[in-house]
Amino acid sequence: MSKKVLIIEDNNDIRENVVEILELAGYQVFDANNGKKGVEIALKEIPDIILCDIMMPELDGYGVLYMLNKNPETAAIPFIFLTAKAERLDLRKGMEMGADDYLTKPFDDMDLLNAIESRLKKKEIQKNFYSKSLDRLNNLISKNDGLSELKKIIQDRKSRHFKKNQVIYYDGDKGSGLYLVISGKVKTIKLAEDGRELMTGIYAHDEYLGINALLANEPYADTATALEDSVLCLIPKDQLEQLLNLYPEVAREFIKLLANDIRDKEDQLMQLAYHSVRKRMAEAMIRLYRQQSDGKEGFKITREDLAAMAGMATETVSRTLSDFKDEGLIEKKGSLITILEPEKLAKMKN
């Protein structure tokens, strides 16, 4: 059965051209010349993917995305914006609202077809996704009702792809939900008044971001950025709140995760206050080493990120890494660091 594509575009020439290309490629195509009509068609037909212009009369592209995200049947549909102006604010606003991709007009036929095929493939992959972190809840949940509901919520949500150095959310942004890292790595940072960064955490696969903002009903308290190309799933705040109210045992598990996060922050403050430069660097290296997936020989991280993580100047990072290399504790090639003596690093004297 052919996939269904909805194109929402007020420019007749562009819309008709896209319809013709997609029909030739074997897609079943629906089209609308304004946002209001597009929402109506989306709710009726439930397409597999939606292409939508940003600047339109009656209801713009942001309004269309907002309306579709409110409906459970359309919230997980891959959504690609069509825009004539690839401005940073447009990109940030669209990504924060849940857009999956952008096509900047004018685009050629292959750009269009590749963008659609890529998003549809990723949607299929997501259907088979079960997070290992959910299985760990079995240890504390006597009934599996809450676990099943959480699995269902994650399965029904679309994953979001973030390029390296792309911001996921900013310090002070309204907490829209809880992020689960499916693949890749994400850092959270606080910015000092003098512009220096302090890394407050690194999150790898099957770890959650934004628990404190969710439970405290407050804005995000730091800025989250992809350390490498990453895939995250956003579990909406309203859905999680319903789940936590219905299943106290799930709420207790998230409170435990928050308590562990707070403990890690306390440990970090203690290290920054009382540990030597060498010990702080060793502890940062061990944290990164333990987060590595099985089979990986080393990890990649910039001097700047290591400095933010260990609370020191980049020049100090360079000197300390050179010392560790000379002592046979690590191997370093560019930004790739391989830990040779993890036990010695873990037992580094202060």
C-alpha positions as CSV (number, residue, x, y, z in Angstrom):
1,M,0.0,0.0,0.0
2,S,1.4,3.4,-1.0
3,K,2.3,5.9,1.7
4,K,0.2,9.0,2.1
5,V,1.7,12.4,1.9
6,L,0.0,15.7,2.8
7,I,1.4,18.9,1.2
8,I,0.1,22.2,2.7
9,E,1.3,25.2,0.6
10,D,-0.4,28.4,-0.5
11,N,1.8,28.9,-3.6
12,N,-0.1,27.1,-6.4
13,D,2.9,26.5,-8.6
14,I,5.0,25.0,-5.8
15,R,2.1,22.9,-4.5
16,E,1.1,21.5,-7.9
17,N,4.7,20.7,-8.8
18,V,5.2,18.8,-5.5
19,V,2.0,16.8,-6.0
20,E,3.1,15.8,-9.5
21,I,6.6,14.7,-8.4
22,L,5.2,12.7,-5.5
23,E,2.5,11.0,-7.5
24,L,5.1,10.0,-10.1
25,A,7.1,8.5,-7.2
26,G,4.2,6.3,-6.2
27,Y,2.9,8.2,-3.2
28,Q,-0.8,8.9,-2.5
29,V,-0.9,12.7,-2.2
30,F,-3.3,15.1,-0.5
31,D,-2.9,18.8,-0.8
32,A,-4.3,22.0,0.8
33,N,-3.8,25.7,-0.1
34,N,-4.0,26.9,3.5
35,G,-3.2,25.8,7.1
36,K,-6.8,25.5,8.2
37,K,-7.7,23.1,5.4
38,G,-4.5,21.2,5.9
39,V,-5.3,20.5,9.5
40,E,-8.8,19.2,8.5
41,I,-7.3,16.9,5.9
42,A,-4.6,15.6,8.3
43,L,-7.3,14.7,10.9
44,K,-9.4,13.0,8.4
45,E,-6.8,11.1,6.3
46,I,-4.0,10.6,9.0
47,P,-1.1,10.8,6.4
48,D,2.2,9.1,6.9
49,I,4.1,12.4,6.5
50,I,3.3,16.1,6.2
51,L,5.0,18.9,4.2
52,C,4.0,22.3,5.3
53,D,4.9,25.9,4.3
54,I,5.6,28.3,7.2
55,M,4.2,31.6,5.9
56,M,0.5,31.1,5.0
57,P,-2.8,33.0,5.5
58,E,-5.5,32.0,8.0
59,L,-3.2,29.5,9.9
60,D,0.6,29.5,9.5
61,G,2.9,26.5,9.6
62,Y,3.6,26.9,13.3
63,G,-0.2,26.9,14.0
64,V,-0.6,23.8,11.9
65,L,2.1,22.0,13.8
66,Y,0.6,23.2,17.2
67,M,-2.8,21.9,16.3
68,L,-1.6,18.5,15.1
69,N,0.6,18.0,18.2
70,K,-2.5,18.4,20.4
71,N,-4.2,15.5,18.7
72,P,-2.8,12.0,19.7
73,E,-3.6,10.6,16.3
74,T,-1.5,13.2,14.4
75,A,1.2,14.1,17.0
76,A,3.6,11.4,15.9
77,I,3.3,12.1,12.1
78,P,6.7,13.2,10.7
79,F,6.5,16.9,9.9
80,I,8.7,18.8,7.4
81,F,8.6,22.6,7.1
82,L,8.9,24.3,3.7
83,T,10.5,27.7,4.1
84,A,11.9,30.4,1.8
85,K,14.0,31.8,4.6
86,A,16.3,29.6,6.6
87,E,16.8,32.0,9.5
88,R,18.1,30.7,12.8
89,L,15.0,31.8,14.7
90,D,12.7,30.0,12.3
91,L,14.8,26.8,12.7
92,R,14.9,27.0,16.5
93,K,11.2,27.7,16.9
94,G,10.3,24.9,14.5
95,M,12.5,22.4,16.2
96,E,11.3,23.4,19.7
97,M,7.7,22.8,18.5
98,G,8.6,19.4,17.2
99,A,9.3,19.8,13.4
100,D,11.5,16.9,12.1
101,D,13.2,18.6,9.1
102,Y,13.3,21.7,6.9
103,L,13.4,22.1,3.1
104,T,14.5,25.5,2.0
105,K,12.8,26.8,-1.2
106,P,13.7,26.4,-4.0
107,F,14.5,22.7,-3.6
108,D,15.1,20.1,-6.3
109,D,13.2,16.8,-6.9
110,M,15.8,14.6,-5.2
111,D,16.0,16.8,-2.1
112,L,12.3,16.4,-1.7
113,L,12.2,12.7,-2.3
114,N,15.3,12.0,-0.1
115,A,13.8,14.1,2.8
116,I,10.5,12.1,2.7
117,E,12.2,8.7,2.3
118,S,14.6,9.4,5.1
119,R,11.8,10.5,7.6
120,L,9.6,7.5,6.7
121,K,12.5,5.1,7.2
122,K,13.2,6.6,10.6
123,K,9.5,6.3,11.6
124,E,9.7,2.6,10.8
125,I,12.8,2.2,12.9
126,Q,11.1,3.9,15.8
127,K,8.2,1.5,15.7
128,N,10.6,-1.2,16.7
129,F,12.2,0.8,19.5
130,Y,12.0,-0.3,23.1
131,S,14.2,1.5,25.5
132,K,16.3,-0.7,27.8
133,S,15.8,1.9,30.6
134,L,12.1,0.9,30.7
135,D,13.0,-2.7,31.5
136,R,14.9,-1.5,34.6
137,L,11.7,-0.2,36.1
138,N,10.6,-3.9,36.5
139,N,12.7,-4.1,39.6
140,L,10.6,-1.6,41.5
141,I,7.1,-1.9,39.9
142,S,5.1,-4.9,41.2
143,K,2.3,-4.4,38.6
144,N,3.3,-3.8,35.0
145,D,0.3,-1.5,34.2
146,G,2.4,1.7,34.6
147,L,5.3,0.2,32.7
148,S,3.1,-0.8,29.8
149,E,1.6,2.7,29.7
150,L,5.0,4.3,29.7
151,K,6.2,2.0,26.9
152,K,3.1,2.8,24.9
153,I,3.7,6.6,25.3
154,I,7.2,6.3,24.0
155,Q,6.3,4.0,21.1
156,D,3.6,6.5,20.0
157,R,5.9,9.5,20.1
158,K,8.2,10.3,17.2
159,S,11.9,10.5,17.8
160,R,13.8,13.7,17.1
161,H,17.2,13.9,15.4
162,F,19.7,16.5,16.6
163,K,22.9,17.2,14.8
164,K,26.2,17.7,16.7
165,N,26.2,21.0,18.6
166,Q,22.5,21.5,18.0
167,V,20.6,23.0,21.0
168,I,17.8,20.8,22.4
169,Y,16.5,23.4,24.9
170,Y,17.8,26.6,26.5
171,D,18.2,27.6,30.1
172,G,14.9,29.3,31.0
173,D,12.8,27.6,28.3
174,K,9.4,26.4,29.4
175,G,9.7,22.7,30.4
176,S,7.7,20.9,27.7
177,G,8.3,17.4,28.8
178,L,10.9,14.7,29.6
179,Y,13.6,13.8,27.0
180,L,14.8,10.2,26.7
181,V,18.2,9.7,24.9
182,I,17.8,6.9,22.3
183,S,21.2,7.2,20.8
184,G,24.2,9.6,21.0
185,K,25.2,11.9,23.8
186,V,23.9,15.2,25.2
187,K,25.5,17.7,27.5
188,T,23.8,20.2,29.9
189,I,25.6,23.4,30.8
190,K,25.2,26.5,32.9
191,L,26.7,29.7,31.7
192,A,28.6,32.0,34.2
193,E,28.4,35.8,34.1
194,D,31.8,36.0,32.5
195,G,30.8,33.6,29.7
196,R,32.5,30.5,30.9
197,E,30.6,27.2,30.7
198,L,30.2,24.6,33.5
199,M,29.0,21.3,32.3
200,T,26.3,20.0,34.7
201,G,25.8,16.6,33.1
202,I,26.4,14.2,30.2
203,Y,23.6,11.9,29.2
204,A,24.0,8.8,27.0
205,H,21.5,6.3,25.6
206,D,18.5,5.3,27.9
207,E,19.0,8.3,30.2
208,Y,16.5,11.1,30.9
209,L,16.9,14.9,30.7
210,G,14.6,17.4,32.4
211,I,13.3,15.4,35.3
212,N,13.8,18.3,37.8
213,A,11.9,20.7,35.5
214,L,9.1,18.3,35.1
215,L,8.6,17.4,38.8
216,A,9.1,21.0,40.0
217,N,6.9,22.4,37.2
218,E,9.6,24.9,36.4
219,P,11.5,26.0,33.3
220,Y,14.6,24.1,32.3
221,A,17.5,25.2,34.6
222,D,20.3,24.6,32.1
223,T,21.0,24.4,28.3
224,A,21.1,21.0,26.7
225,T,23.2,20.5,23.5
226,A,24.0,17.4,21.4
227,L,27.6,16.4,21.9
228,E,27.3,14.2,18.8
229,D,24.6,13.3,16.3
230,S,21.8,12.1,18.6
231,V,18.2,10.8,18.7
232,L,15.9,11.8,21.5
233,C,12.2,11.1,22.3
234,L,10.2,13.8,24.0
235,I,7.6,12.5,26.3
236,P,5.0,15.4,26.7
237,K,4.5,16.9,30.1
238,D,0.7,16.4,30.1
239,Q,1.0,12.7,29.2
240,L,3.6,12.1,31.9
241,E,1.6,13.9,34.6
242,Q,-1.4,11.7,33.9
243,L,0.8,8.6,34.1
244,L,2.5,9.8,37.4
245,N,-1.0,10.5,38.9
246,L,-2.4,7.1,37.9
247,Y,0.7,5.0,38.8
248,P,2.5,6.2,42.0
249,E,5.1,3.5,41.6
250,V,6.3,5.1,38.3
251,A,6.4,8.5,40.1
252,R,8.6,7.0,42.8
253,E,11.0,5.7,40.2
254,F,11.3,9.1,38.6
255,I,11.8,10.7,42.0
256,K,14.6,8.2,42.6
257,L,16.2,9.2,39.3
258,L,16.0,12.9,40.3
259,A,17.6,12.1,43.7
260,N,20.5,10.3,41.9
261,D,20.8,13.4,39.7
262,I,20.9,15.7,42.7
263,R,23.5,13.4,44.4
264,D,25.7,13.6,41.2
265,K,25.5,17.4,41.3
266,E,26.5,17.5,45.0
267,D,29.5,15.2,44.2
268,Q,30.4,17.6,41.3
269,L,30.3,20.6,43.6
270,M,32.5,18.8,46.2
271,Q,35.0,17.9,43.5
272,L,35.2,21.5,42.1
273,A,35.6,22.9,45.6
274,Y,38.2,20.5,47.1
275,H,39.8,18.2,44.5
276,S,43.0,18.9,42.7
277,V,43.2,19.5,38.9
278,R,44.6,16.0,38.3
279,K,41.9,14.3,40.4
280,R,39.1,16.4,38.8
281,M,40.4,15.5,35.3
282,A,40.7,11.8,36.3
283,E,37.1,11.7,37.6
284,A,35.8,13.4,34.4
285,M,37.6,10.8,32.3
286,I,36.2,7.9,34.4
287,R,32.6,9.3,34.0
288,L,33.1,9.4,30.2
289,Y,34.7,5.9,30.2
290,R,31.8,4.3,32.1
291,Q,29.3,5.8,29.7
292,Q,30.8,4.2,26.7
293,S,28.9,1.5,24.8
294,D,30.3,-2.0,24.9
295,G,33.0,-2.6,22.3
296,K,34.1,1.0,21.9
297,E,37.8,1.6,22.4
298,G,37.6,5.3,23.3
299,F,35.5,8.4,23.4
300,K,35.7,11.7,21.6
301,I,35.4,15.1,23.4
302,T,36.8,18.5,22.8
303,R,39.2,20.4,25.1
304,E,36.4,23.0,25.7
305,D,33.9,20.4,26.8
306,L,36.4,18.7,29.1
307,A,37.3,22.1,30.6
308,A,33.6,22.8,31.2
309,M,33.1,19.3,32.7
310,A,36.1,19.5,35.1
311,G,35.8,23.2,35.9
312,M,39.3,24.3,34.6
313,A,40.9,26.3,31.8
314,T,41.5,24.7,28.4
315,E,45.2,25.2,28.8
316,T,45.1,23.3,32.0
317,V,43.2,20.5,30.2
318,S,45.9,20.2,27.6
319,R,48.7,20.1,30.2
320,T,46.9,17.5,32.3
321,L,46.1,15.3,29.3
322,S,49.7,15.4,28.2
323,D,50.8,14.4,31.7
324,F,48.3,11.5,31.7
325,K,49.6,10.4,28.3
326,D,53.2,10.5,29.4
327,E,52.3,8.4,32.5
328,G,50.7,5.7,30.3
329,L,47.2,6.3,31.8
330,I,45.6,7.3,28.5
331,E,46.2,7.3,24.7
332,K,45.2,10.4,22.8
333,K,44.8,10.9,19.0
334,G,43.2,14.2,18.2
335,S,39.9,14.4,20.1
336,L,39.8,10.6,20.6
337,I,40.8,9.5,24.1
338,T,41.4,5.9,25.0
339,I,41.6,4.9,28.7
340,L,44.5,2.5,29.3
341,E,44.5,2.4,33.1
342,P,41.0,3.0,34.4
343,E,41.7,1.7,37.9
344,K,44.7,4.0,38.4
345,L,42.6,7.0,37.2
346,A,39.7,6.0,39.5
347,K,42.2,5.9,42.5
348,M,44.0,9.1,41.6
349,K,45.2,10.8,44.7
350,N,44.0,14.3,45.5
